[in-house]
Amino acid sequence: MPEREIGGIKYTLTIKDVKNMNMRIKKEGVFVSMPYNIPMRYADAFVYKNRDKIEQYREKYCKPQYEQLEIMTTTPEDEVTSLVRKWAEKMAEDKVPMPDVRIREMKSMWGNCYVNRNFITLNKALLDMPREYLEYVIIHELAHFIHKDHQKGFWALVSKYCPGWKEIRKNLKKYAGDLRK
């Protein structure tokens, strides 16, 4: 797999049994695969032609976006139940019960709520994120015990206990792609 460069863009070229030239842009770099019967200069032209797409991807996904993530500490799993209890007690005036808590790896959600079975599940990835993100997801899931949907009443309750929820939610969406890796 030769390393190549065109127009300041480095990429890894793989020549293999494929029908068409393909490009994959990842955090680790740009990867091009092409059929045996095509001259290498076509790979260079292909990468150069798509340089704007490559740069857009790099700007969006490859720059460190949160300096605070480098200085955060991990929340031990046994502290999470205490944290949920703390928020359930604070939200008790709004009739939020204390649910059972489960922590597991999740590929597409930060948390979910099972009102009928009285438990919430939190994504294990939250334990390695800033505490405010974990607390927002806890508050969000606890709010579902009162409001099943995401209508005005739900968001008003979340705002009551987590006034900065919009910014936190926006930041969590930026991390969501990492869940699927």
Secondary structure, DSSP 4 states (H G I P E B T S, - for coil): --EEEETTEEEEEEE-S-SS-EEEEETTEEEEEE-TTS-HHHHHHHHHHTHHHHHHHHHHHTS---GGGGT--PPPHHHHHHHHHHHHHHTGGGT----EEEEE--SS-SEEEETTTTEEEEEGGGGGS-HHHHHHHHHHHHHTTT-SSSSHHHHHHHHHH-TTHHHHHHHHHHHHHHHT-
